[in-house]
Amino acid sequence: MTAITEATKTLMEIRDLQVHFALHETFKSRITGRGGRAVKAVDGVSFDLEEGEVLGLVGESGSGKTTLGRALLGLVRPTGGSVKLRGEELAGLPERQLRPKRRHLQMVFQDPHASLNPGMTLETALAHPLQIHKLTSGAAETKAKVREVLELVNLSPVDQFSYRLPGDLSGGQKQRAAIARAIITSPDLVVADEPISMLDMSVRAKILDLMIDLKKRLGLTYVYVTHDLASAKFFCDRVAIMYLGRIVEIGTVEQIFNDPKHPYTQALIRAIPEPDPTKALPRDLPRGEVPDAAAPPLGCSFHPRCPKAFGPCGWETRDLRSILDERWTNAGEEAYTTERGLFGDLEKLEIGHEAVVPAGSGRDPSELVKMLEEIRAEDPDEPLWKGVKDIQPETHGVRVTFEPGIDPELYDTDGSRVACLLYKPE
Ligand SMILES: Nc1ncnc2c1ncn2[C@@H]1O[C@H](COP(=O)(O)OP(=O)(O)OP(=O)(O)O)[C@@H](O)[C@H]1O
């Protein structure tokens, strides 16, 4: 592995990268260019990738790891921001200009079976990129290069493997062939998206060992996309923890594993199943599921699940709604009927830091204020209440005002860089 402290050269510079996928476009939003909902798969990501390093992108399903990895390769078009390869801007390049760059930017996929053409021998499959990018002059040179790369990935005796079809190979051998195809163009960067998760336990470590070996021999740089922190610890030099399209913590393996700072990273690390390092993350993370990426929580997007959340983290009407829903799910029928009757239609609550909670039909808003105060008094340590600034009766309901939230940036700490207000400089 590369020591990050050594003098390194920057291979890629990623700044404020955004990949938003439009959803449910209406006629009006299409015409005006406004108002259409979008999934913010990658939402303002910045980092440098140093030559020769292995950077892990780690996070739960839907955090944007794959989209970010694909955006680095130009396989998905950024909707904003910049991706520079050795100083040259790739974001926004027309396909015609991007195509010749692709030999420098390769990908290894999760499913080696799906990524290889079942009707092509390994020799044909590996010769293909050499021919497309015109990297060899003539059949003899192509054949020699294919043999060299098959040797490199340990698919030998080469004479036998050259003429095999993917169907004749084991899962591990298929992934070796897919890796061979990725490295045959002498790329600078290989994005490996869950390259071992579909393989038998017995071959997973061998494939990562092979990738480390190839990196040393060929001077490759890897971005390793995974939800498996244990394999990232083994394989990576640095790790970026992603949550809802953002990097929430980035640091060296030592910083992330020995001194995790973000409450989300801490939860992920606590959840690593030991001693078996190959299992996926269990889902015993705090408070619920990953929210909808089309309408992420305000402020810090982790705040609704965060055990350390406090006043300015971005409390909002949806949090109040969840607290009430949770309370009523656990309430007895009588208590539920009494309390629920005080409230009007909560579907009408708008997303924001201020909301008028409607009173139930014929109910006095002051009863609602009393109820909310009672709920607060029962559990004053519930972090939501630390973000509530004011509860006031109005004509038809109660105005609940929250502290204006702060959307954290990546802050420098004495270790990793962390997007959490606990580390915001004064
Ligand atoms: N082509 C697309 N159109 C619309 N939404 C998309 C598209 N691709 C990804 N998304 C959404 O973007 C978000 C990030 O997806 P992405 O696949 O990058 O996450 P991930 O962390 O790699 O997840 P997984 O581990 O499940 O692959 C998700 O909410 C996903 O549903």
PDBQT file of the ligand as one rigid body, heavy atoms in Angstrom, charges set to zero:
ROOT
HETATM    1  N1  LIG A 501     -30.069   6.071 -13.501  1.00  0.00    +0.000 N 
HETATM    2  C1  LIG A 501     -30.640   6.464 -12.366  1.00  0.00    +0.000 A 
HETATM    3  N2  LIG A 501     -31.824   7.119 -12.363  1.00  0.00    +0.000 NA
HETATM    4  C2  LIG A 501     -32.402   7.548 -11.217  1.00  0.00    +0.000 A 
HETATM    5  N3  LIG A 501     -31.862   7.347  -9.988  1.00  0.00    +0.000 NA
HETATM    6  C3  LIG A 501     -30.697   6.692  -9.922  1.00  0.00    +0.000 A 
HETATM    7  C4  LIG A 501     -30.024   6.211 -11.091  1.00  0.00    +0.000 A 
HETATM    8  N4  LIG A 501     -28.866   5.589 -10.686  1.00  0.00    +0.000 NA
HETATM    9  C5  LIG A 501     -28.834   5.682  -9.347  1.00  0.00    +0.000 A 
HETATM   10  N5  LIG A 501     -29.928   6.334  -8.888  1.00  0.00    +0.000 N 
HETATM   11  C6  LIG A 501     -30.239   6.669  -7.482  1.00  0.00    +0.000 C 
HETATM   12  O1  LIG A 501     -29.112   7.375  -6.981  1.00  0.00    +0.000 OA
HETATM   13  C7  LIG A 501     -28.864   7.016  -5.624  1.00  0.00    +0.000 C 
HETATM   14  C8  LIG A 501     -27.445   6.497  -5.505  1.00  0.00    +0.000 C 
HETATM   15  O2  LIG A 501     -27.339   5.263  -6.204  1.00  0.00    +0.000 OA
HETATM   16  P1  LIG A 501     -25.984   4.438  -6.308  1.00  0.00    +0.000 P 
HETATM   17  O3  LIG A 501     -26.265   3.182  -7.066  1.00  0.00    +0.000 OA
HETATM   18  O4  LIG A 501     -24.906   5.310  -6.814  1.00  0.00    +0.000 OA
HETATM   19  O5  LIG A 501     -25.692   4.097  -4.782  1.00  0.00    +0.000 OA
HETATM   20  P2  LIG A 501     -24.755   2.980  -4.174  1.00  0.00    +0.000 P 
HETATM   21  O6  LIG A 501     -24.221   3.551  -2.907  1.00  0.00    +0.000 OA
HETATM   22  O7  LIG A 501     -23.757   2.542  -5.185  1.00  0.00    +0.000 OA
HETATM   23  O8  LIG A 501     -25.780   1.822  -3.849  1.00  0.00    +0.000 OA
HETATM   24  P3  LIG A 501     -25.633   0.245  -4.064  1.00  0.00    +0.000 P 
HETATM   25  O9  LIG A 501     -24.626  -0.208  -3.062  1.00  0.00    +0.000 OA
HETATM   26  O10 LIG A 501     -27.020  -0.257  -3.778  1.00  0.00    +0.000 OA
HETATM   27  O11 LIG A 501     -25.210   0.071  -5.497  1.00  0.00    +0.000 OA
HETATM   28  C9  LIG A 501     -29.926   6.000  -5.256  1.00  0.00    +0.000 C 
HETATM   29  O12 LIG A 501     -30.983   6.688  -4.610  1.00  0.00    +0.000 OA
HETATM   30  C10 LIG A 501     -30.371   5.444  -6.583  1.00  0.00    +0.000 C 
HETATM   31  O13 LIG A 501     -31.703   4.988  -6.536  1.00  0.00    +0.000 OA
ENDROOT
TORSDOF 0
